[in-house]
């Protein structure tokens, strides 16, 4: 059994860790079962494999004294090893530690400099040659996502053959919970490979744009590229939101979200029945999506359909001129215009022209690959969630658990003992859950250098002082998507509470994961506390065609909710226009 809350040993060789990037996909503390049988259990080795596959080092480079070199948990919050990310930047031609910092840290304060942790083995000529070959052959030279498409087909088949959990024995449920390592580790390996390749491609595009004197075009070059998995639910929800305008369907929405899904199922109206059929088809395809979806304890759209219906409810009030496809068309035009401009500027240099075309194609390809890998892995995580929930329901029926979710407080190596005597774990799991829920109110340090402070010294989110900006004051960040928009600021801290976001409002969030994406459709712009041009909020904003500022430090604490603000995505600023 692991220590609880989970505190992995930090590496003494690679001592710098950050919540950057991992905070988008894992904003909350990880549950014991997910750490030991799901996400961390498989992503850590998969990430190790990915670095080795990129030829920047072999497995023997990792610190053998610690279990989780790349993705440890401190106070049950997951962190990325930025020392290793920086070393990746050193060894890949055209990259640098500074480029890695920009892509992952954005412009966050308090980041230790690379010089403060430079290591003697940074300059490794052989490794740089090997990484250069990887860059040419597998990043720039790639033309398709064959492995990622094959993965998707395999996982779709797994989902299609999913058994009815209620018919499985307790032992079969327990075995299913731990049966997906064989596919999750390679899925995560390919997802991380795509992420690394994507970072290299975006960095190269930015360098070329800067070299020809048009750095502002870098983000436009990778906007509106299409076929981004994260935007898929938005397009489907938009179609459902148009159907939800029918008076018969709208009447059920107007009665409130509580019990709405059941009311659709019981309706007799042919129009409502068709809507219910289309909704079920949508939920069948996207049942794994939801807030913090890589946490198996989290509720997803399939587990709690009202989460999806709440977003559709807001979308039905949005005008047709806000359609995602229309916004994307504008971004396509901007991308094509930016591409033409750069092509003209590099046309006199044959080598630079060739380099530009290759990196432009690679950046778009690996942006798609990154989102494809992430989405496919999330599908498998859902296959762990479902048998665990069924086991939890049975625990409640037997009087061993207070709620089905308490099952996630078990570590994988406790499952067999739990099945043998569930009541023996009642008090332990109750206590663990109480401490787990308390962690949600703790604010983990953004950076850990060497050692992490004890959890009981972390600030409580509920005690945070909010020093609000006044009219005329500006908050600066990093550009995620160009353009300027004005609107009412709506500060939301969770994707499952879209009720306050009206069409044309500006979404201000701490960080976003894929479950936030449908909210972007109604938003005039997006502002997030942390993030970088490489982050989820930036990628989705560029696809949906709305201005975005990331790495706007403590935006959720400084921008008054309900104030009228201007978001300048090009210059990465947020200005308070009015508080009335």
Secondary structure, DSSP 8 states (H G I E B T S, - for coil): ---SS------SSS-EEE-TTHHHH--S---HHHHHHSHHHHHHHHHHHHHHHTTS--GGGS-TT-S-SSS-EETTEE-EEHHHHHHHHHHSTT--HHHHHHHHHTT-TT---GGGG--GGG--HHHHHHHHHHIIIIIIT----HHHHHHHHHHHHHHHT---GGGS-HHHHHHHHT--HHHHHHHHHHHHHHHHHHHHHHHHHHHHHHHTT-GGGTTGGGSS----GGGHHHHHHHHHHHHTTSHHHHHHHHT-STTHHHHHHH---HHHHHHHHHHHHHHHHHTT-STTTTSTTS--TTT-THHHHHHHHHHTTS-GGG-HHHHHHHHHHHHHHHHHHHHHHHTT-HHHHHHHHHHHHHHHHHHHHHHHHHHHHHHHHHHHHHHHHHHHHHHHHTTS-SSGGGGGGS-GGGHHHHHH-GGGGHHHHHHHHHHHHHHTTB---SEEESS---GGGS-BGGG-------TT-EEE-EEEE--EEEEEEEEES-TT-GGG--TT-EEEES---GGGHHHHHH-SEEEESS--TTSHHHHHHHHHT-EEEE--TTHHHHS-TT-EEEEETTTTEEEEEE--
